[in-house]
Amino acid sequence: MSKTGLNANEWVEKYGDLLLNYTIKRVNDRLLAEDIVQETFLSAWKSRDTYKSEASEKTWLFAICKNKIIDYFRKKSTQPVQFAEVDTTAGYFNDAEHWTNSDGPKDWAIQFQQPIERKEFYGILGMCQKKLQQLQQSVFVMKYLEDFSAEDICKELNLTSSNYWVLIHRAKLQLRKCMELNWVRL
Amino acid sequence: MKSLFSLSCKTATYLVSLKEAGKISWMDALRLRYHLAICTFCKRFEQQTSFIIKHAKHEHGEERLSDNVKTKIIQELNTLEG
C-alpha cells in the first residue's frame, strides 16, 4: 500500500479489463492493447502522488490511457509509407465516378432506429476496422470515438486538411462495404 | 453543358462527411441535397455510415487480461515502489 492509499493489486483488478477493452476497440490489436494498458498503469503509478482525487481515479486512468493511444497513432503517422497507400475504394466507382452496380450500397432492410444485436455488431465492426489501413483507422478512431476536431487530428497526425477528408471518406466507404458483406443479412 | 447541380457519387459521398462536420459550402450543400434526392445509392450510403458511426462509439467488450499479464503488471508496479 502506498502513502496515497492506492494498491497495485486492486487497481489492476478493478480497471485492467476496462482499460483493455477500451484500448482494443481503438487499436484493434490485443497484444498491442496489453502493452498500452501496462504502460498506462506504470505511468499512472509513477505519478500517483500528483493525483489528488480531483477527478475520479477511473477518469484519470482513462485519460492517461487515451494519451498513450494517441501517442501510438502519432508515431504510426510519421512512418513515411503511410501515404503511399493504395486506394482500395477506387473500384467502387465507374469512370464517371458513379457507383458501380455491384458496389453501390444495397438496401439493408433494417430499421435504423431499432436496437441492434450488440455483441455481433461490435465484433464485426472491430474486424472491419482492423482491415482499414493504419492511418484511416487512426483518423476514424480520433474523429468518431474520441470526438477530436478535424483541425486537431490534422495537427496531431501531421496531415493536410485534404488528406484528412480523403482518409475519412475512404474509411467510411470501406467500413460500410465491410459491414454490408459481413453483418447485414441480405 | 453539365448542370451546375451535377455531382458524381464519389464526390457526393465525400461531401457527406463535410456536411456532417458542418464544413460544407452552401453551394455544395445544395448540390448534395439535390443529388441525395435522386440517388438511392448515395442516400443509403449516408444513412448506413451514420448508423455505423453512431454505434461505433458505444463502449463494450468482454476481453479479459490474462492472469499472467495481470501478475506481470502488478510486479512491475511493486518494483516501482520507492
Interface residues (C-beta under 8 A of the other chain):
Chain A: S2 A8 N9 W11 V12 E13 G16 D17 L20 N21 Y22 I24 K25 R30 E34 V37 Q38 F41 L42 W45 K46 F93 A96 E97 H98 W99 G104 P105 K106 D107 W108 F112 I116 R118 K119 F121 Y122 L125 F140 Y144 L145 A150 W165 V166 I168 H169 K172 L173 L175 R176 M179 E180
Chain B: S8 C9 K10 T11 T13 Y14 V16 S17 L18 A21 K23 F41 C42 R44 F45 Q47 Q48 T49 F51 I52 I53 H55 A56 K57 H58 E59 H60 G61 E62 E63 R64 L65 V69 K70 K72 I73 I74 E76 L77 N78 L80 E81
